[in-house]
Structure formats: structure tokens, C-alpha cells
Amino acid sequence: MFEPFMTQLRTLLQGSFPAGDTRPSRAALAVNLREAAASVRAARIALARARAEQQQDRKRLQQIRASIEDLENRARNALLKGSEALAREAAEAIALLEDEKAALETATTAFDEDLAALTETLHRAQSRLRALKRGERSVDVRAHVLKAQSFDTGQGQSALAAAETCLEDIRHQQERDRLAEREYAALAVADRPEVLIEKLGDAGCGAPVKTRADDVLARLKSDLPCLLEANR
């Protein structure tokens, strides 16, 4: 069931397909994988039902064995009481149950072997299906990577190279904008000298232009001795 899918997937992964668009091959692979997955699901359902029926057969076998044992005990009691007719009737029922028991034991034993073989086959199929799905993902990833690296015949460069060029242009433009803002700020000093004076004052070059919190705090601390003296 899986051989055509494995061969097809191996062909796609090894890149041995004809040059050109591989989408038809990938589409066929996807269809085959869906069919394989459906087959595995159907096999799993069928196996589950078979196991359920086998459990029912085993339960029936236990019931037959219990019935035979019960009938044998009652037939012995009938013989002890001299009721041979009842004992014979029980014996006939026991004979029928023993035939059914023998047939059911043979069937369940043979079916157990079949179920074991079918379960192993299903497990192998599930494992191969998982491997195929992983391979399909690899094919999709490879297709996307190849598409990203493919050369554009019009521009003569790959999509990645075009994106890199665009990113580099954006970075250059941002750098020019930052430089322009810096130059504009430098030119604005001539129109607004107070800005530069304030900047120099904050740096300690000359008297500060605006009141600073540190200066206020220092003044408040210097007033503390006077306040303490006045409160005595």
C-alpha cells in the first residue's frame, strides 16, 4: 500500500524530478497520503471491531464452560436420585455445548494469531505513514526555501537579495534622517542662543539659567541650623 508513496516522496526529496514546477508531483503526493491515512484509519477501526468480537467470543466461551460444569453437576444429582431421563436430557445439552465449545476454542485460537499478525502490520503501516508525513513536511519546507532563493528573471536577483537591498536602503535613509536632524539642531542655535546658554549653564559653565532641584535641596539643608536654633 505504501510503496508508491515512498518512491514518490524519495524522488521529491532527492530532487530527481524533472526541472520545472513540482507542484503536480507534490499535489499527487498529498492525495496519496490522504488515501493512505484513510486506509490506515479504516484498518484501525476494523481491527478494533475484530478485537471487540473476539472479546465477545471469549466471554461466550466462559459462559459455555460454566453451563457445562453446572449441567454436569445437576446430571449427577439426577442420577443419584434415579432420574435417568433428566440426566439424559442434561447429557444431550452438554454434548451440544461441548461441540460449540470446541469449535469456539479453535476459532478464537486461530483468530488470536490473525489478530496478532494484523496488529503488527497496522503498527508498521502507522509508522510508515508518520514517516511519510514527516517527509511531506520536508518537501514543503524545501519548496518554500527554493522559492525564496529562486532568481527573478526580470531583475536578475533572488527574492532574498532584493529584500536585503531594500533593507539596506531603509537603513541608509534612516541614517540620513538622523544626520539631518542633528545638523538642523546645530543650525538652530544661531536663531535660539538661549537654548545653548541653558545647556552650558546645566553643564556648570557659568551661572545656571533655570532653578535646579539640587540647588533647592541644598538651600533647604542650609536653613536647618537656623530653624533648630529658633525652636530652642
C-alpha positions as a Python dict, from the first residue, in 0.01 Angstrom:
ca = {
    (1, 'M'): (0, 0, 0),
    (2, 'F'): (284, 239, 83),
    (3, 'E'): (547, 154, -180),
    (4, 'P'): (427, 405, -446),
    (5, 'F'): (410, 681, -185),
    (6, 'M'): (758, 609, -53),
    (7, 'T'): (905, 608, -403),
    (8, 'Q'): (731, 933, -490),
    (9, 'L'): (843, 1101, -169),
    (10, 'R'): (1202, 981, -216),
    (11, 'T'): (1201, 1126, -567),
    (12, 'L'): (1085, 1467, -441),
    (13, 'L'): (1332, 1478, -154),
    (14, 'Q'): (1631, 1374, -366),
    (15, 'G'): (1548, 1637, -625),
    (16, 'S'): (1550, 1383, -910),
    (17, 'F'): (1225, 1514, -1056),
    (18, 'P'): (1230, 1692, -1394),
    (19, 'A'): (1322, 2059, -1398),
    (20, 'G'): (1029, 2296, -1364),
    (21, 'D'): (722, 2320, -1148),
    (22, 'T'): (698, 2032, -898),
    (23, 'R'): (356, 2128, -768),
    (24, 'P'): (177, 1850, -962),
    (25, 'S'): (404, 1589, -800),
    (26, 'R'): (353, 1739, -457),
    (27, 'A'): (-21, 1753, -513),
    (28, 'A'): (-23, 1385, -616),
    (29, 'L'): (179, 1300, -306),
    (30, 'A'): (-71, 1486, -87),
    (31, 'V'): (-360, 1294, -246),
    (32, 'N'): (-182, 961, -198),
    (33, 'L'): (-104, 1046, 161),
    (34, 'R'): (-469, 1127, 230),
    (35, 'E'): (-570, 794, 78),
    (36, 'A'): (-306, 611, 282),
    (37, 'A'): (-419, 784, 601),
    (38, 'A'): (-780, 690, 526),
    (39, 'S'): (-676, 329, 469),
    (40, 'V'): (-490, 322, 800),
    (41, 'R'): (-790, 470, 982),
    (42, 'A'): (-1021, 211, 823),
    (43, 'A'): (-781, -69, 917),
    (44, 'R'): (-763, 59, 1275),
    (45, 'I'): (-1145, 66, 1301),
    (46, 'A'): (-1175, -284, 1152),
    (47, 'L'): (-911, -420, 1389),
    (48, 'A'): (-1082, -259, 1688),
    (49, 'R'): (-1413, -420, 1591),
    (50, 'A'): (-1244, -756, 1543),
    (51, 'R'): (-1089, -731, 1888),
    (52, 'A'): (-1429, -648, 2035),
    (53, 'E'): (-1587, -951, 1866),
    (54, 'Q'): (-1301, -1168, 1991),
    (55, 'Q'): (-1369, -1050, 2346),
    (56, 'Q'): (-1735, -1138, 2299),
    (57, 'D'): (-1637, -1487, 2179),
    (58, 'R'): (-1416, -1536, 2484),
    (59, 'K'): (-1699, -1426, 2708),
    (60, 'R'): (-1932, -1672, 2533),
    (61, 'L'): (-1671, -1945, 2580),
    (62, 'Q'): (-1658, -1877, 2954),
    (63, 'Q'): (-2038, -1894, 2970),
    (64, 'I'): (-2041, -2228, 2787),
    (65, 'R'): (-1780, -2375, 3020),
    (66, 'A'): (-1978, -2259, 3323),
    (67, 'S'): (-2300, -2404, 3177),
    (68, 'I'): (-2134, -2740, 3107),
    (69, 'E'): (-1999, -2760, 3461),
    (70, 'D'): (-2340, -2669, 3607),
    (71, 'L'): (-2523, -2923, 3388),
    (72, 'E'): (-2276, -3198, 3475),
    (73, 'N'): (-2328, -3141, 3849),
    (74, 'R'): (-2707, -3143, 3806),
    (75, 'A'): (-2697, -3454, 3588),
    (76, 'R'): (-2501, -3639, 3857),
    (77, 'N'): (-2760, -3536, 4116),
    (78, 'A'): (-3036, -3663, 3885),
    (79, 'L'): (-2860, -4000, 3852),
    (80, 'L'): (-2822, -4024, 4230),
    (81, 'K'): (-3196, -3964, 4263),
    (82, 'G'): (-3274, -4221, 3993),
    (83, 'S'): (-3399, -3964, 3739),
    (84, 'E'): (-3215, -4111, 3438),
    (85, 'A'): (-3445, -3933, 3190),
    (86, 'L'): (-3345, -3593, 3331),
    (87, 'A'): (-2981, -3699, 3337),
    (88, 'R'): (-3002, -3798, 2967),
    (89, 'E'): (-3163, -3465, 2878),
    (90, 'A'): (-2881, -3285, 3056),
    (91, 'A'): (-2626, -3506, 2879),
    (92, 'E'): (-2769, -3415, 2538),
    (93, 'A'): (-2745, -3044, 2624),
    (94, 'I'): (-2389, -3094, 2747),
    (95, 'A'): (-2295, -3270, 2422),
    (96, 'L'): (-2423, -2977, 2214),
    (97, 'L'): (-2242, -2725, 2435),
    (98, 'E'): (-1918, -2922, 2417),
    (99, 'D'): (-1932, -2920, 2036),
    (100, 'E'): (-1989, -2546, 2039),
    (101, 'K'): (-1708, -2502, 2292),
    (102, 'A'): (-1463, -2699, 2082),
    (103, 'A'): (-1548, -2504, 1767),
    (104, 'L'): (-1527, -2172, 1950),
    (105, 'E'): (-1193, -2260, 2111),
    (106, 'T'): (-1046, -2347, 1773),
    (107, 'A'): (-1180, -2028, 1616),
    (108, 'T'): (-1059, -1798, 1895),
    (109, 'T'): (-712, -1955, 1896),
    (110, 'A'): (-676, -1911, 1520),
    (111, 'F'): (-819, -1561, 1532),
    (112, 'D'): (-577, -1463, 1809),
    (113, 'E'): (-291, -1547, 1574),
    (114, 'D'): (-454, -1350, 1294),
    (115, 'L'): (-513, -1051, 1520),
    (116, 'A'): (-151, -1052, 1634),
    (117, 'A'): (-28, -1051, 1273),
    (118, 'L'): (-279, -782, 1171),
    (119, 'T'): (-187, -564, 1469),
    (120, 'E'): (181, -583, 1380),
    (121, 'T'): (101, -496, 1018),
    (122, 'L'): (-109, -200, 1129),
    (123, 'H'): (168, -73, 1356),
    (124, 'R'): (417, -89, 1068),
    (125, 'A'): (172, 93, 843),
    (126, 'Q'): (118, 366, 1104),
    (127, 'S'): (493, 407, 1146),
    (128, 'R'): (543, 439, 769),
    (129, 'L'): (256, 685, 747),
    (130, 'R'): (417, 904, 1014),
    (131, 'A'): (746, 887, 823),
    (132, 'L'): (566, 988, 504),
    (133, 'K'): (402, 1283, 673),
    (134, 'R'): (738, 1399, 805),
    (135, 'G'): (878, 1363, 455),
    (136, 'E'): (588, 1564, 314),
    (137, 'R'): (668, 1845, 557),
    (138, 'S'): (1032, 1831, 445),
    (139, 'V'): (922, 1860, 83),
    (140, 'D'): (704, 2162, 164),
    (141, 'V'): (985, 2332, 357),
    (142, 'R'): (1229, 2265, 75),
    (143, 'A'): (983, 2404, -178),
    (144, 'H'): (942, 2726, 22),
    (145, 'V'): (1319, 2765, 63),
    (146, 'L'): (1380, 2707, -307),
    (147, 'K'): (1110, 2958, -390),
    (148, 'A'): (1272, 3215, -161),
    (149, 'Q'): (1611, 3154, -324),
    (150, 'S'): (1487, 3136, -682),
    (151, 'F'): (1615, 3401, -924),
    (152, 'D'): (1377, 3653, -1071),
    (153, 'T'): (1433, 3662, -1446),
    (154, 'G'): (1328, 4029, -1467),
    (155, 'Q'): (1563, 4170, -1204),
    (156, 'G'): (1834, 3907, -1221),
    (157, 'Q'): (1848, 3863, -842),
    (158, 'S'): (1686, 3640, -585),
    (159, 'A'): (1398, 3747, -366),
    (160, 'L'): (1631, 3735, -66),
    (161, 'A'): (1884, 3961, -235),
    (162, 'A'): (1608, 4206, -325),
    (163, 'A'): (1489, 4211, 36),
    (164, 'E'): (1844, 4268, 160),
    (165, 'T'): (1890, 4558, -80),
    (166, 'C'): (1561, 4711, 30),
    (167, 'L'): (1660, 4678, 397),
    (168, 'E'): (1997, 4840, 331),
    (169, 'D'): (1825, 5133, 155),
    (170, 'I'): (1594, 5182, 453),
    (171, 'R'): (1890, 5184, 693),
    (172, 'H'): (2073, 5443, 480),
    (173, 'Q'): (1763, 5660, 470),
    (174, 'Q'): (1724, 5640, 849),
    (175, 'E'): (2091, 5732, 895),
    (176, 'R'): (2047, 6035, 665),
    (177, 'D'): (1741, 6141, 864),
    (178, 'R'): (1934, 6124, 1193),
    (179, 'L'): (2221, 6326, 1048),
    (180, 'A'): (1980, 6582, 906),
    (181, 'E'): (1811, 6625, 1244),
    (182, 'R'): (2150, 6674, 1411),
    (183, 'E'): (2257, 6934, 1155),
    (184, 'Y'): (1924, 7112, 1185),
    (185, 'A'): (1964, 7132, 1562),
    (186, 'A'): (2314, 7274, 1519),
    (187, 'L'): (2189, 7538, 1276),
    (188, 'A'): (1902, 7633, 1507),
    (189, 'V'): (2146, 7753, 1776),
    (190, 'A'): (2205, 8076, 1586),
    (191, 'D'): (1834, 8151, 1591),
    (192, 'R'): (1784, 8047, 1956),
    (193, 'P'): (2103, 8120, 2157),
    (194, 'E'): (1909, 8077, 2483),
    (195, 'V'): (1899, 7704, 2420),
    (196, 'L'): (2278, 7683, 2408),
    (197, 'I'): (2309, 7915, 2713),
    (198, 'E'): (2075, 7689, 2910),
    (199, 'K'): (2273, 7384, 2803),
    (200, 'L'): (2602, 7545, 2913),
    (201, 'G'): (2451, 7650, 3246),
    (202, 'D'): (2332, 7295, 3317),
    (203, 'A'): (2685, 7171, 3246),
    (204, 'G'): (2827, 7409, 3511),
    (205, 'C'): (2968, 7655, 3259),
    (206, 'G'): (2858, 7981, 3416),
    (207, 'A'): (2552, 8057, 3626),
    (208, 'P'): (2259, 7822, 3572),
    (209, 'V'): (1968, 7968, 3379),
    (210, 'K'): (1692, 7770, 3548),
    (211, 'T'): (1647, 7658, 3906),
    (212, 'R'): (1756, 7304, 3972),
    (213, 'A'): (1614, 7068, 4234),
    (214, 'D'): (1963, 7005, 4373),
    (215, 'D'): (2007, 7378, 4440),
    (216, 'V'): (1671, 7398, 4617),
    (217, 'L'): (1754, 7097, 4833),
    (218, 'A'): (2095, 7242, 4927),
    (219, 'R'): (1928, 7570, 5030),
    (220, 'L'): (1674, 7387, 5244),
    (221, 'K'): (1951, 7193, 5418),
    (222, 'S'): (2141, 7514, 5489),
    (223, 'D'): (1830, 7656, 5661),
    (224, 'L'): (1805, 7364, 5907),
    (225, 'P'): (2057, 7501, 6168),
    (226, 'C'): (1874, 7833, 6182),
    (227, 'L'): (1539, 7662, 6229),
    (228, 'L'): (1672, 7442, 6505),
    (229, 'E'): (1821, 7743, 6685),
    (230, 'A'): (1494, 7935, 6661),
    (231, 'N'): (1293, 7646, 6810),
    (232, 'R'): (1505, 7623, 7126),
}
